[in-house]
């Protein structure tokens, strides 16, 4: 299985811009630029690679956790995860320095200890976490049954 996306860029680094597209149509010619990446904190002027990494990580993590929960013969009523990717200027350029997952989960009939164990296993085991293992990944968990 392979997945792909296309990036088109025109112009210089500081003043250029581009767009991102994917076959699913979820994003189609979505704008991105240095300004949308580094100067647009609310994210409404366009996307950036870190936002896309955060979306991929949150989605992958929730799916992995859902499979973990199913393995215990339970079904999540809701898994709500926000992934925050931190990018910082360092010597030699910008680097992603951390990813924080903030999970709110509701699983009827499951105890909190089991949920936390499964969430930590999903954090370590989802394919996106594995791909990003060079970056510290932290997890906060809020649970209700």
N, C-alpha and C positions, 0 to 999 in steps of 0.2 A: 504494500500500500504506500502510495506517495501522495503528498499534499503540496500545493504550490500557491504562490502569490506573485504578483508582478509589481515592480516599482519602476516608475519613470521619473527621471530628474532632469531639469533644465536650468542652466545658469550656474553661478558660483555657489560655493558653500554657504557663505553668509546671506546672500541675497537671492539665491535660486529657490526653486520650489519644485514639488513633484506631486505625484498621486500614486496611490496604492490600490490594487484591485485583486480580487480573488474569484475563482470560478463559481463559488457558491452564490455570488452576488451580494453577500452580507456587507461587504464594502466594495464599492465600484467607483473608481476614480476619486477616492477620498484624499483630500489635500493633506500634504505635510511639507514642512520647511524647517529651517533652523529656528525661525521665530515661533512656530507652533511647538517645537521641541523644547526650546530653552527659555522662552519669554511669555508663554501662554499658560499660566499656572492652572486656570480653570479648564483648559482643554477644549474649549468650544470653537476655536478657530481652525481646528484640524487635528489630525492624530499625530502620533510619533511612535517610534519603535518600542519605547518602554511601555506605553499604554497597550500596545498589541501583545507584548510579552506578559503584562499583567492579566489581560483578558484570557490569554491562552493558559496561563498558570492557574487562575481561578477556576476556569472551566474544566481543565484536566484534573485538578485536585478534587473538585466536587464529584466528578464522574468516578474517579478511583475510590473515593470514600463511599459512594453509593454502592459500588461493587463489594467493598469490604462489609458494609452493613447487610447487604443481601446475603452474604456468606454466613451471617448469623441468623438467617431467616427473619429478618426485620426489614421494614421499608421506611426510609426517611420521609417524613411529612414535608420537611424543607431543609435544604442546606444552602445557606447564604454566605458566600465567601467574597471578601474584598481583598484583592492582592494589590499591594503597594510596592512599586519598584522604585528604589532610590538610585539616582544617578548623581555623581559628584565629580567636580573637576579635580583632578589629581595631577601629580607630576607625569608628564607624558600624554595628557589628554583626559577625556572623560571616561569614567568607568561606572558600571553598575556595581554598587557596593552592598546591596542587600535587597531582599524581597521579604515582605511581611504579609502573611496570610492571617486574616481576621475572620474566623468562622463562627457563625451562629447556626446551631443545628437543633432540629426537633425530630426525635425518633421515638414514637410511642413504644413502650414496653422495653426500652433499652436503658441500662444504668449508665450513669455518667462516666464511671471508670472505664467501662468497655468502649464507650464512644470515644473517649480521649485516646485510648490505645489504638483504635482503628484510625482516628484522624492522624495520629503521628505516623502510623504505617503508610497511610495514603500520601502524606507529605514526603516521605522518603521514597515511595514506590511509584508515584505517577510519572509517566514518561517525560513530562516537562520538567519536573523537579530533578530527574536524573540528568537531563540535558543541561540544566543550570547548576549542577553540583559544585561548580567553582565559586558560586556566590552564596554567602550565608542566607539561609532561609529560616525565618522564625514563624511561630504559629501561636496565636491566642485563640482560645476556645470558650465559647459560651454555649451551654447545653440546657435543653429542657426535654422532658419525656412526655 
